[in-house]
């Protein structure tokens, strides 16, 4: 599933669901592509890491742990 990123540096509502679905399906290459150049808030990242853990996706967990965190303003 492709995601349309309007602001390449931030994870927004329109592209959160496709990323979550790719994590649930274990599509590491898709997740890696979607995360490229992306930053997200810590609660979002922690949630996605939990999703990857529930679905036993260690490769995706590693990818998510490398995503840069942006401050909540």
Secondary structure, 3 states (H helix, E strand, C coil): CCCCCCCCCECCHHHHHHHHHHHHHCCHHHHHHHHCCCEECHHHHHHHHHHHHHCCCHHHHHHHHCCEECCCC
